[in-house]
Amino acid sequence: MNEPRYPAAGDLPDVNVWLALAVKEHVHHDAAVAYWQRTAEATGPLRYFCRVSSLGLVRLLMNPRVMSSKPLGMNAAWSLYRRFAELPGVRMLDEPSSAVDRELGTLASGSIPSHHFTDAYFAALAVCARLRIVSFDRDFERFRNVSLLRLGVST
């Protein structure tokens, strides 16, 4: 089976970046918008969703705790995701299962806490697709060979 071909460059925003972009009241909204504007103004990278980030965004948009007791319904959350996915420069990443599984096995062979396993998958996907992870989390710093842009509130 042939693996999908991947771009030479691009960004794989973490769910926390997509959520901050979607919710104006989010503590990191301004930093996420600043990142988005910088990359949009440059001839810069494409931005990618993967299944983990698209599903995570929809799930969080429907969560009352995350959304300060104002969760979106399923249709509204899905519609918001689709609006992001249809923006120029945003694509859905085809995931190369065998390559990602090999890389994930390498990343997970260390002692990572179970709650970081999804981060390890995200990191493995970024490594295999030659993409830079964009996140507010420091957790991705633990993974070798990962290109990371860690955003801050003042970014």
C-alpha positions as protocol buffer text, in pm:
chain_id: "A"
residue {
  index: 1
  type: MET
  ca { x: 0 y: 0 z: 0 }
}
residue {
  index: 2
  type: ASN
  ca { x: 139 y: 341 z: -95 }
}
residue {
  index: 3
  type: GLU
  ca { x: 169 y: 604 z: 174 }
}
residue {
  index: 4
  type: PRO
  ca { x: 18 y: 947 z: 95 }
}
residue {
  index: 5
  type: ARG
  ca { x: 254 y: 1219 z: -25 }
}
residue {
  index: 6
  type: TYR
  ca { x: 304 y: 1506 z: 215 }
}
residue {
  index: 7
  type: PRO
  ca { x: 393 y: 1870 z: 183 }
}
residue {
  index: 8
  type: ALA
  ca { x: 744 y: 1981 z: 263 }
}
residue {
  index: 9
  type: ALA
  ca { x: 618 y: 2239 z: 511 }
}
residue {
  index: 10
  type: GLY
  ca { x: 310 y: 2337 z: 700 }
}
residue {
  index: 11
  type: ASP
  ca { x: 161 y: 2365 z: 1045 }
}
residue {
  index: 12
  type: LEU
  ca { x: -42 y: 2116 z: 1246 }
}
residue {
  index: 13
  type: PRO
  ca { x: -221 y: 2331 z: 1504 }
}
residue {
  index: 14
  type: ASP
  ca { x: -306 y: 2158 z: 1829 }
}
residue {
  index: 15
  type: VAL
  ca { x: -668 y: 2147 z: 1940 }
}
residue {
  index: 16
  type: ASN
  ca { x: -594 y: 2424 z: 2191 }
}
residue {
  index: 17
  type: VAL
  ca { x: -500 y: 2661 z: 1906 }
}
residue {
  index: 18
  type: TRP
  ca { x: -815 y: 2585 z: 1705 }
}
residue {
  index: 19
  type: LEU
  ca { x: -1026 y: 2632 z: 2020 }
}
residue {
  index: 20
  type: ALA
  ca { x: -859 y: 2963 z: 2102 }
}
residue {
  index: 21
  type: LEU
  ca { x: -926 y: 3081 z: 1746 }
}
residue {
  index: 22
  type: ALA
  ca { x: -1292 y: 2975 z: 1770 }
}
residue {
  index: 23
  type: VAL
  ca { x: -1376 y: 3129 z: 2109 }
}
residue {
  index: 24
  type: LYS
  ca { x: -1325 y: 3504 z: 2146 }
}
residue {
  index: 25
  type: GLU
  ca { x: -1341 y: 3476 z: 2526 }
}
residue {
  index: 26
  type: HIS
  ca { x: -1061 y: 3217 z: 2535 }
}
residue {
  index: 27
  type: VAL
  ca { x: -759 y: 3334 z: 2736 }
}
residue {
  index: 28
  type: HIS
  ca { x: -531 y: 3267 z: 2436 }
}
residue {
  index: 29
  type: HIS
  ca { x: -760 y: 3403 z: 2163 }
}
residue {
  index: 30
  type: ASP
  ca { x: -545 y: 3708 z: 2086 }
}
residue {
  index: 31
  type: ALA
  ca { x: -226 y: 3500 z: 2069 }
}
residue {
  index: 32
  type: ALA
  ca { x: -394 y: 3247 z: 1838 }
}
residue {
  index: 33
  type: VAL
  ca { x: -523 y: 3524 z: 1610 }
}
residue {
  index: 34
  type: ALA
  ca { x: -177 y: 3684 z: 1601 }
}
residue {
  index: 35
  type: TYR
  ca { x: -26 y: 3349 z: 1494 }
}
residue {
  index: 36
  type: TRP
  ca { x: -295 y: 3304 z: 1229 }
}
residue {
  index: 37
  type: GLN
  ca { x: -245 y: 3653 z: 1087 }
}
residue {
  index: 38
  type: ARG
  ca { x: 134 y: 3616 z: 1075 }
}
residue {
  index: 39
  type: THR
  ca { x: 115 y: 3290 z: 883 }
}
residue {
  index: 40
  type: ALA
  ca { x: -163 y: 3418 z: 655 }
}
residue {
  index: 41
  type: GLU
  ca { x: 31 y: 3734 z: 567 }
}
residue {
  index: 42
  type: ALA
  ca { x: 346 y: 3540 z: 487 }
}
residue {
  index: 43
  type: THR
  ca { x: 353 y: 3310 z: 193 }
}
residue {
  index: 44
  type: GLY
  ca { x: 370 y: 3079 z: 490 }
}
residue {
  index: 45
  type: PRO
  ca { x: 269 y: 2728 z: 561 }
}
residue {
  index: 46
  type: LEU
  ca { x: -54 y: 2553 z: 506 }
}
residue {
  index: 47
  type: ARG
  ca { x: -239 y: 2463 z: 823 }
}
residue {
  index: 48
  type: TYR
  ca { x: -373 y: 2115 z: 871 }
}
residue {
  index: 49
  type: PHE
  ca { x: -643 y: 1942 z: 1068 }
}
residue {
  index: 50
  type: CYS
  ca { x: -608 y: 1574 z: 1142 }
}
residue {
  index: 51
  type: ARG
  ca { x: -884 y: 1350 z: 1274 }
}
residue {
  index: 52
  type: VAL
  ca { x: -763 y: 1402 z: 1633 }
}
residue {
  index: 53
  type: SER
  ca { x: -772 y: 1781 z: 1608 }
}
residue {
  index: 54
  type: SER
  ca { x: -1102 y: 1803 z: 1418 }
}
residue {
  index: 55
  type: LEU
  ca { x: -1282 y: 1566 z: 1655 }
}
residue {
  index: 56
  type: GLY
  ca { x: -1121 y: 1729 z: 1957 }
}
residue {
  index: 57
  type: LEU
  ca { x: -1234 y: 2075 z: 1850 }
}
residue {
  index: 58
  type: VAL
  ca { x: -1595 y: 1967 z: 1797 }
}
residue {
  index: 59
  type: ARG
  ca { x: -1597 y: 1778 z: 2129 }
}
residue {
  index: 60
  type: LEU
  ca { x: -1459 y: 2077 z: 2323 }
}
residue {
  index: 61
  type: LEU
  ca { x: -1700 y: 2323 z: 2161 }
}
residue {
  index: 62
  type: MET
  ca { x: -1986 y: 2109 z: 2295 }
}
residue {
  index: 63
  type: ASN
  ca { x: -1839 y: 2078 z: 2648 }
}
residue {
  index: 64
  type: PRO
  ca { x: -2017 y: 2301 z: 2906 }
}
residue {
  index: 65
  type: ARG
  ca { x: -1707 y: 2328 z: 3130 }
}
residue {
  index: 66
  type: VAL
  ca { x: -1481 y: 2433 z: 2846 }
}
residue {
  index: 67
  type: MET
  ca { x: -1738 y: 2669 z: 2699 }
}
residue {
  index: 68
  type: SER
  ca { x: -1824 y: 2843 z: 3028 }
}
residue {
  index: 69
  type: SER
  ca { x: -2170 y: 2683 z: 3042 }
}
residue {
  index: 70
  type: LYS
  ca { x: -2246 y: 2804 z: 2686 }
}
residue {
  index: 71
  type: PRO
  ca { x: -2168 y: 2491 z: 2483 }
}
residue {
  index: 72
  type: LEU
  ca { x: -2252 y: 2470 z: 2117 }
}
residue {
  index: 73
  type: GLY
  ca { x: -2487 y: 2204 z: 1994 }
}
residue {
  index: 74
  type: MET
  ca { x: -2360 y: 1931 z: 1763 }
}
residue {
  index: 75
  type: ASN
  ca { x: -2469 y: 2109 z: 1443 }
}
residue {
  index: 76
  type: ALA
  ca { x: -2319 y: 2444 z: 1546 }
}
residue {
  index: 77
  type: ALA
  ca { x: -1991 y: 2286 z: 1660 }
}
residue {
  index: 78
  type: TRP
  ca { x: -1961 y: 2083 z: 1340 }
}
residue {
  index: 79
  type: SER
  ca { x: -2047 y: 2389 z: 1132 }
}
residue {
  index: 80
  type: LEU
  ca { x: -1776 y: 2592 z: 1304 }
}
residue {
  index: 81
  type: TYR
  ca { x: -1521 y: 2319 z: 1236 }
}
residue {
  index: 82
  type: ARG
  ca { x: -1631 y: 2305 z: 870 }
}
residue {
  index: 83
  type: ARG
  ca { x: -1588 y: 2684 z: 835 }
}
residue {
  index: 84
  type: PHE
  ca { x: -1227 y: 2649 z: 955 }
}
residue {
  index: 85
  type: ALA
  ca { x: -1168 y: 2348 z: 730 }
}
residue {
  index: 86
  type: GLU
  ca { x: -1290 y: 2540 z: 425 }
}
residue {
  index: 87
  type: LEU
  ca { x: -1065 y: 2842 z: 476 }
}
residue {
  index: 88
  type: PRO
  ca { x: -793 y: 2899 z: 216 }
}
residue {
  index: 89
  type: GLY
  ca { x: -472 y: 2733 z: 327 }
}
residue {
  index: 90
  type: VAL
  ca { x: -643 y: 2483 z: 559 }
}
residue {
  index: 91
  type: ARG
  ca { x: -645 y: 2115 z: 467 }
}
residue {
  index: 92
  type: MET
  ca { x: -732 y: 1779 z: 620 }
}
residue {
  index: 93
  type: LEU
  ca { x: -420 y: 1568 z: 656 }
}
residue {
  index: 94
  type: ASP
  ca { x: -426 y: 1213 z: 522 }
}
residue {
  index: 95
  type: GLU
  ca { x: -269 y: 1004 z: 793 }
}
residue {
  index: 96
  type: PRO
  ca { x: -5 y: 746 z: 694 }
}
residue {
  index: 97
  type: SER
  ca { x: -97 y: 470 z: 938 }
}
residue {
  index: 98
  type: SER
  ca { x: 207 y: 244 z: 906 }
}
residue {
  index: 99
  type: ALA
  ca { x: 462 y: 528 z: 926 }
}
residue {
  index: 100
  type: VAL
  ca { x: 279 y: 694 z: 1215 }
}
residue {
  index: 101
  type: ASP
  ca { x: 246 y: 363 z: 1399 }
}
residue {
  index: 102
  type: ARG
  ca { x: 623 y: 306 z: 1372 }
}
residue {
  index: 103
  type: GLU
  ca { x: 701 y: 659 z: 1492 }
}
residue {
  index: 104
  type: LEU
  ca { x: 441 y: 638 z: 1769 }
}
residue {
  index: 105
  type: GLY
  ca { x: 600 y: 314 z: 1886 }
}
residue {
  index: 106
  type: THR
  ca { x: 932 y: 493 z: 1910 }
}
residue {
  index: 107
  type: LEU
  ca { x: 789 y: 797 z: 2091 }
}
residue {
  index: 108
  type: ALA
  ca { x: 581 y: 586 z: 2329 }
}
residue {
  index: 109
  type: SER
  ca { x: 867 y: 348 z: 2410 }
}
residue {
  index: 110
  type: GLY
  ca { x: 990 y: 596 z: 2669 }
}
residue {
  index: 111
  type: SER
  ca { x: 812 y: 655 z: 2993 }
}
residue {
  index: 112
  type: ILE
  ca { x: 532 y: 892 z: 2904 }
}
residue {
  index: 113
  type: PRO
  ca { x: 226 y: 927 z: 3125 }
}
residue {
  index: 114
  type: SER
  ca { x: -90 y: 774 z: 2980 }
}
residue {
  index: 115
  type: HIS
  ca { x: -256 y: 1115 z: 2952 }
}
residue {
  index: 116
  type: HIS
  ca { x: 17 y: 1216 z: 2701 }
}
residue {
  index: 117
  type: PHE
  ca { x: -43 y: 927 z: 2463 }
}
residue {
  index: 118
  type: THR
  ca { x: -261 y: 1137 z: 2231 }
}
residue {
  index: 119
  type: ASP
  ca { x: 15 y: 1401 z: 2231 }
}
residue {
  index: 120
  type: ALA
  ca { x: 259 y: 1127 z: 2130 }
}
residue {
  index: 121
  type: TYR
  ca { x: 30 y: 1033 z: 1841 }
}
residue {
  index: 122
  type: PHE
  ca { x: 4 y: 1397 z: 1735 }
}
residue {
  index: 123
  type: ALA
  ca { x: 384 y: 1429 z: 1752 }
}
residue {
  index: 124
  type: ALA
  ca { x: 434 y: 1110 z: 1551 }
}
residue {
  index: 125
  type: LEU
  ca { x: 193 y: 1237 z: 1287 }
}
residue {
  index: 126
  type: ALA
  ca { x: 376 y: 1572 z: 1265 }
}
residue {
  index: 127
  type: VAL
  ca { x: 716 y: 1401 z: 1233 }
}
residue {
  index: 128
  type: CYS
  ca { x: 594 y: 1168 z: 957 }
}
residue {
  index: 129
  type: ALA
  ca { x: 418 y: 1447 z: 768 }
}
residue {
  index: 130
  type: ARG
  ca { x: 710 y: 1690 z: 816 }
}
residue {
  index: 131
  type: LEU
  ca { x: 482 y: 1944 z: 981 }
}
residue {
  index: 132
  type: ARG
  ca { x: 539 y: 2186 z: 1266 }
}
residue {
  index: 133
  type: ILE
  ca { x: 312 y: 2148 z: 1568 }
}
residue {
  index: 134
  type: VAL
  ca { x: 165 y: 2477 z: 1687 }
}
residue {
  index: 135
  type: SER
  ca { x: 44 y: 2464 z: 2046 }
}
residue {
  index: 136
  type: PHE
  ca { x: 13 y: 2649 z: 2373 }
}
residue {
  index: 137
  type: ASP
  ca { x: 127 y: 2333 z: 2556 }
}
residue {
  index: 138
  type: ARG
  ca { x: 480 y: 2260 z: 2671 }
}
residue {
  index: 139
  type: ASP
  ca { x: 403 y: 1888 z: 2661 }
}
residue {
  index: 140
  type: PHE
  ca { x: 528 y: 1851 z: 2303 }
}
residue {
  index: 141
  type: GLU
  ca { x: 877 y: 1957 z: 2409 }
}
residue {
  index: 142
  type: ARG
  ca { x: 928 y: 1603 z: 2546 }
}
residue {
  index: 143
  type: PHE
  ca { x: 925 y: 1446 z: 2199 }
}
residue {
  index: 144
  type: ARG
  ca { x: 1241 y: 1427 z: 1992 }
}
residue {
  index: 145
  type: ASN
  ca { x: 1254 y: 1541 z: 1631 }
}
residue {
  index: 146
  type: VAL
  ca { x: 934 y: 1742 z: 1663 }
}
residue {
  index: 147
  type: SER
  ca { x: 925 y: 2085 z: 1506 }
}
residue {
  index: 148
  type: LEU
  ca { x: 729 y: 2296 z: 1754 }
}
residue {
  index: 149
  type: LEU
  ca { x: 605 y: 2653 z: 1765 }
}
residue {
  index: 150
  type: ARG
  ca { x: 486 y: 2708 z: 2119 }
}
residue {
  index: 151
  type: LEU
  ca { x: 260 y: 3007 z: 2141 }
}
residue {
  index: 152
  type: GLY
  ca { x: 230 y: 3223 z: 2447 }
}
residue {
  index: 153
  type: VAL
  ca { x: -29 y: 3470 z: 2563 }
}
residue {
  index: 154
  type: SER
  ca { x: 187 y: 3756 z: 2439 }
}
residue {
  index: 155
  type: THR
  ca { x: 255 y: 3591 z: 2101 }
}
